[in-house]
Amino acid sequence: MAIGTLFTFLILFGYFILFETFWNGQTPGKRLMKLRVIQDDGRPITFFSSLARNVIRGADIMPFPFYSIGLISVFTSARARRLGDFVANTVVIKERESEAPTFEDIFEHEIIDSALRRIAPAVDFHGDMSVVSPSEILAVETFLRRRYDIPEQPRMWLAWRIAAPLVEKIRPSYQPESFNFEGFLEELLARYHAQARYRSER
Protein backbone atom coordinates (compact mmCIF):
# COMPACT_ATOMS: atom_id res chain seq x y z
CA MET A 1 0.00 0.00 0.00
CA ALA A 2 2.78 2.41 1.00
CA ILE A 3 4.79 1.53 -2.10
CA GLY A 4 1.75 2.08 -4.31
CA THR A 5 1.11 5.48 -2.71
CA LEU A 6 4.76 6.47 -3.19
CA PHE A 7 4.67 5.33 -6.81
CA THR A 8 1.52 7.35 -7.49
CA PHE A 9 3.09 10.43 -5.89
CA LEU A 10 6.20 10.09 -8.02
CA ILE A 11 4.16 9.72 -11.20
CA LEU A 12 1.85 12.67 -10.48
CA PHE A 13 4.32 15.08 -8.90
CA GLY A 14 7.87 13.72 -9.13
CA TYR A 15 8.23 14.50 -12.83
CA PHE A 16 7.54 18.21 -12.31
CA ILE A 17 9.57 18.50 -9.10
CA LEU A 18 12.58 16.71 -10.57
CA PHE A 19 12.76 18.73 -13.77
CA GLU A 20 11.90 22.10 -12.20
CA THR A 21 14.64 21.59 -9.60
CA PHE A 22 17.44 20.37 -11.86
CA TRP A 23 16.44 22.17 -15.07
CA ASN A 24 16.29 25.57 -13.41
CA GLY A 25 12.50 25.87 -13.33
CA GLN A 26 11.71 24.07 -16.56
CA THR A 27 10.17 20.78 -17.65
CA PRO A 28 10.56 19.50 -21.24
CA GLY A 29 7.18 21.05 -22.06
CA LYS A 30 8.08 24.39 -20.50
CA ARG A 31 11.44 24.43 -22.29
CA LEU A 32 9.71 23.81 -25.61
CA MET A 33 7.31 26.70 -24.96
CA LYS A 34 10.07 28.93 -23.50
CA LEU A 35 8.44 29.07 -20.06
CA ARG A 36 10.23 28.97 -16.71
CA VAL A 37 9.19 28.87 -13.04
CA ILE A 38 11.05 31.27 -10.76
CA GLN A 39 10.62 32.66 -7.26
CA ASP A 40 8.41 35.75 -7.26
CA ASP A 41 11.45 37.82 -6.21
CA GLY A 42 13.34 36.75 -9.34
CA ARG A 43 15.56 34.06 -7.81
CA PRO A 44 15.75 30.51 -9.24
CA ILE A 45 13.17 28.05 -7.92
CA THR A 46 14.29 25.77 -5.10
CA PHE A 47 13.46 22.11 -4.43
CA PHE A 48 11.09 23.03 -1.60
CA SER A 49 9.32 25.67 -3.69
CA SER A 50 8.83 23.17 -6.51
CA LEU A 51 7.63 20.58 -3.99
CA ALA A 52 5.09 23.02 -2.55
CA ARG A 53 3.70 24.27 -5.87
CA ASN A 54 3.32 20.76 -7.25
CA VAL A 55 1.80 19.15 -4.15
CA ILE A 56 -0.91 21.83 -4.34
CA ARG A 57 -1.46 20.82 -7.99
CA GLY A 58 -4.24 18.47 -6.80
CA ALA A 59 -6.22 21.40 -5.42
CA ASP A 60 -5.83 23.22 -8.73
CA ILE A 61 -7.96 20.62 -10.49
CA MET A 62 -10.68 20.07 -7.88
CA PRO A 63 -14.22 20.30 -9.32
CA PHE A 64 -15.98 23.58 -8.77
CA PRO A 65 -19.30 24.95 -10.05
CA PHE A 66 -17.43 26.94 -12.71
CA TYR A 67 -14.34 25.28 -14.18
CA SER A 68 -12.04 24.69 -11.18
CA ILE A 69 -10.48 26.46 -8.24
CA GLY A 70 -7.11 26.43 -9.99
CA LEU A 71 -8.50 27.91 -13.18
CA ILE A 72 -10.31 30.68 -11.28
CA SER A 73 -7.06 31.43 -9.47
CA VAL A 74 -5.30 31.83 -12.82
CA PHE A 75 -7.99 34.20 -14.11
CA THR A 76 -8.21 36.40 -11.02
CA SER A 77 -4.51 36.79 -10.25
CA ALA A 78 -2.52 39.57 -11.88
CA ARG A 79 0.17 37.21 -13.20
CA ALA A 80 -2.02 34.14 -13.93
CA ARG A 81 -0.74 32.25 -10.88
CA ARG A 82 -2.07 28.89 -9.72
CA LEU A 83 -2.79 28.13 -6.06
CA GLY A 84 0.53 26.30 -5.89
CA ASP A 85 2.33 29.42 -7.07
CA PHE A 86 0.79 31.46 -4.24
CA VAL A 87 1.81 28.84 -1.64
CA ALA A 88 5.34 28.50 -3.00
CA ASN A 89 5.81 32.20 -3.88
CA THR A 90 6.57 31.33 -7.49
CA VAL A 91 5.53 32.62 -10.89
CA VAL A 92 5.72 31.22 -14.44
CA ILE A 93 7.46 33.59 -16.83
CA LYS A 94 7.84 33.70 -20.62
CA GLU A 95 11.47 33.88 -21.68
CA ARG A 96 12.54 36.41 -24.27
CA GLU A 97 13.54 35.19 -27.71
CA SER A 98 17.31 35.25 -28.14
CA GLU A 99 16.91 36.84 -31.56
CA ALA A 100 14.23 38.57 -33.59
CA PRO A 101 11.78 36.19 -35.30
CA THR A 102 11.99 35.76 -39.05
CA PHE A 103 9.15 36.54 -41.46
CA GLU A 104 8.50 32.79 -41.78
CA ASP A 105 8.37 32.37 -37.98
CA ILE A 106 5.76 35.10 -37.68
CA PHE A 107 3.43 33.79 -40.36
CA GLU A 108 3.95 30.07 -39.84
CA HIS A 109 1.01 29.90 -37.40
CA GLU A 110 -2.34 31.67 -37.34
CA ILE A 111 -1.72 32.57 -33.71
CA ILE A 112 1.71 34.13 -33.12
CA ASP A 113 1.88 33.27 -29.40
CA SER A 114 3.93 30.06 -29.27
CA ALA A 115 1.87 28.76 -26.36
CA LEU A 116 -1.21 28.75 -28.62
CA ARG A 117 0.16 26.69 -31.48
CA ARG A 118 -2.07 23.82 -32.56
CA ILE A 119 -1.18 20.41 -31.15
CA ALA A 120 -4.58 18.65 -31.04
CA PRO A 121 -6.29 16.93 -34.00
CA ALA A 122 -8.00 19.61 -36.09
CA VAL A 123 -11.75 20.12 -35.64
CA ASP A 124 -13.63 21.70 -38.53
CA PHE A 125 -17.02 23.06 -37.48
CA HIS A 126 -19.71 25.45 -38.63
CA GLY A 127 -21.47 27.68 -36.10
CA ASP A 128 -22.37 31.21 -35.04
CA MET A 129 -19.19 32.71 -33.57
CA SER A 130 -20.93 36.01 -32.79
CA VAL A 131 -22.49 34.53 -29.64
CA VAL A 132 -19.08 33.99 -28.02
CA SER A 133 -18.20 36.71 -25.51
CA PRO A 134 -14.73 38.22 -24.89
CA SER A 135 -14.69 36.72 -21.39
CA GLU A 136 -15.27 33.26 -22.84
CA ILE A 137 -12.45 33.79 -25.33
CA LEU A 138 -10.22 34.84 -22.43
CA ALA A 139 -11.04 31.56 -20.67
CA VAL A 140 -10.14 29.60 -23.80
CA GLU A 141 -6.92 31.53 -24.34
CA THR A 142 -5.80 31.19 -20.73
CA PHE A 143 -6.38 27.43 -20.77
CA LEU A 144 -4.48 26.97 -24.04
CA ARG A 145 -1.52 28.94 -22.65
CA ARG A 146 -1.37 26.98 -19.40
CA ARG A 147 -2.23 23.47 -20.66
CA TYR A 148 1.42 22.42 -20.94
CA ASP A 149 1.69 22.73 -17.16
CA ILE A 150 -1.31 20.45 -16.53
CA PRO A 151 -1.16 16.61 -16.44
CA GLU A 152 -3.01 14.84 -19.25
CA GLN A 153 -6.16 13.69 -17.43
CA PRO A 154 -6.89 17.01 -15.63
CA ARG A 155 -6.05 18.81 -18.87
CA MET A 156 -8.65 16.75 -20.78
CA TRP A 157 -11.20 17.47 -18.03
CA LEU A 158 -10.53 21.21 -18.16
CA ALA A 159 -10.77 21.24 -21.96
CA TRP A 160 -14.19 19.56 -21.70
CA ARG A 161 -15.31 21.86 -18.88
CA ILE A 162 -14.49 24.98 -20.92
CA ALA A 163 -15.64 23.68 -24.29
CA ALA A 164 -18.96 22.09 -23.27
CA PRO A 165 -20.82 25.38 -22.52
CA LEU A 166 -19.46 26.87 -25.75
CA VAL A 167 -20.65 23.88 -27.78
CA GLU A 168 -24.08 24.28 -26.20
CA LYS A 169 -24.05 28.01 -27.00
CA ILE A 170 -22.71 27.86 -30.57
CA ARG A 171 -24.43 24.56 -31.47
CA PRO A 172 -21.82 23.81 -34.15
CA SER A 173 -22.12 21.19 -36.86
CA TYR A 174 -19.04 18.93 -37.11
CA GLN A 175 -17.87 15.43 -37.89
CA PRO A 176 -18.31 13.42 -34.64
CA GLU A 177 -15.49 11.01 -35.43
CA SER A 178 -12.92 13.81 -35.61
CA PHE A 179 -14.21 15.96 -32.73
CA ASN A 180 -12.09 16.56 -29.64
CA PHE A 181 -12.52 19.35 -27.10
CA GLU A 182 -8.97 20.69 -27.19
CA GLY A 183 -8.97 20.81 -31.00
CA PHE A 184 -12.33 22.58 -30.88
CA LEU A 185 -10.93 25.24 -28.54
CA GLU A 186 -7.88 25.74 -30.78
CA GLU A 187 -10.09 26.19 -33.86
CA LEU A 188 -12.47 28.49 -31.98
CA LEU A 189 -9.67 30.77 -30.87
CA ALA A 190 -8.04 30.79 -34.32
CA ARG A 191 -11.31 31.85 -35.94
CA TYR A 192 -11.89 34.54 -33.30
CA HIS A 193 -8.46 36.04 -33.99
CA ALA A 194 -9.00 35.82 -37.76
CA GLN A 195 -12.34 37.62 -37.49
CA ALA A 196 -10.82 40.27 -35.22
CA ARG A 197 -8.04 40.92 -37.77
CA TYR A 198 -10.61 41.15 -40.58
CA ARG A 199 -12.69 43.71 -38.66
CA SER A 200 -9.62 45.81 -37.86
CA GLU A 201 -8.57 45.92 -41.52
CA ARG A 202 -11.95 47.08 -42.83
N, C-alpha and C positions, 0 to 999 in steps of 0.2 A: 504493500500500500504506500509506504513512505517512498520507495523507489519510483513508483508510478507517479506520485505527486511531484517528485523532484524532476522526473523526465518531462512532465507536462509543463512545469515552470520553465525549464531550459528551452523547450520548444517555443513557448509563447513569448518569453521575455529575454532569454539568454542571447538570442541572435542580435537583438537591438542593443543590449547592454554591452556585449562583447565588441561589436563593431564600433559603436559610438565611443567607447573607452579607448580602443587601440587605433582607431582610424580618425582620431581627432574630431569626434562629433558627427561622423558620417557612417551610413550603411551603404552597401552597393547601390541601392535605389537612390539614396540621397546624393551620392557622388555623381550618378548619371544625370540627375536633375539639377546639379550644382547647388544643393542645399546643405546646410551644416547646423548642428545644434551647438550653441555656446551658452555660457553663463550670461545672465542678463546684464552683468557689468562688463561684458566683453572678454572675459577670460575663457580659456578652453574648458570644456565640460570635464568633470571628474567622474570617477567610477560611481561614487555615491549619488551624485546628481543624476547620472544615467539610470542607476538602480531605482531611484525615487520616481523619476518621470515615467519609467516603463512599468513599474508595479502598479501605478495609478492608471495605466492604460485600460485595465478592465472597467474602471468607472467611466472612462470616456465612451464606452460603447453600451452602457446600460440603457435599456428601453426607457423611453420617456414619451409623454403624449405627443410631442412634436420633435421628430428626429431623435436626438439623444442629448444627454447632458454634455458630453464632450463636444458635440457639434455646436450646441448653443454657446458653449464657452468660447469656441473659435470665433463665432460670429460677433459676440458682444465684447471681446477683448480688443484693445487697440492694435495689438500686433498678432492677432489670430493665434493666441496661445491656448493649448489644451490644459485640462486640469492638472495633468502631470507636470506641465511647464511651470504652472503657478507654485506647485509644491516644491519643485526642484530649483526654482529661480532660474529657469532656462528659457531660451527663445530660439526658434528656427529661423535662420537667415538665408537669403539668396546671395550667393557669391557673385561678384562682378566677373564679367567675361574678361579674359586676359587680353583680348584684342577685339577690335571692332568687327561686327558680323559682316559677311559678304552679302552681295545682292542676292545670291542663291540661298543663303541661310535665311534671309528675311522672308523670301517668298516661297520657301519650300513647304510651309505649312499655313493653313488658313488662319490659325491662331498663333501669333508670334511667341507668346509666353511658352517657354519650353515645358513648363509643368502641365500645359493643356494640350500637348500633342496627343494624337489619337493612338491608342494602344488596344482598344477593344474591337471586336468584329463590328464592321459598319452596319448601321441600321438605317435603311431608307424608309421614310414615312411621309405621309401627306396629312396635314392638319393645319388648324388656324393658329398661327404663332402669335397673333395680336392679343390673345387672351392671357399671355404669359406676362407677369409683372416684373419690374426691375428687381424687386426683393427676391423673387423666385429664381431669377437668373443669377443673383448674387449667391444664393444657396448652392446652385449647381456649380458655379465657378469656384467657390471655396472648397467644395468637396473634391472637384477634379484636381485642384492644386495640392490638397493634403492627402490624397488617396495613397500615395507612395509610402506614407508613414503609417498606414493602417494594415493590419494583417488581413489575409484574403477573405476569411469568412465574415468578419465585421465589416469589411469594405463592401462585400456583396450585399450585406444587409442594409448598409447606409445608402448604397446606390438604389436599391429597391424602395427604401423609405422616402427618398427624395423624388424618385421618378414616378412612383405610383400616383400621387395626387396630380402630377402634371399630365400623365396619361389620361386620367379621369377628366381633367379640364380640357385638354386639347382634343381628346377622342380621335387619335390619329389612325389612319389605315396603314397597315404594314404587313410584311410577310412573317407569320408567326414562327416559322422555322429558323429565321435569321435574327429574331428579336432578342436583345439582351439589354438590361437596364443601363449598364455603364455606356454601351455604345449609343443608346438612345440619348443619354445626357450629353455625350460628346457631339452628336449630330445637332441636337437642340441648340447648344451653345454656339456651334459653328454657324448655324443659320441666323441666330440672333445677331452675331457680330457682322455677318454679311449684309443683313438688312440694315443694320445701323450705319455701315459704311455707305450703302446705297443712298440712304436718306441724307447723309451729310454731304454727298457729292451732288445732289440735285439743286 
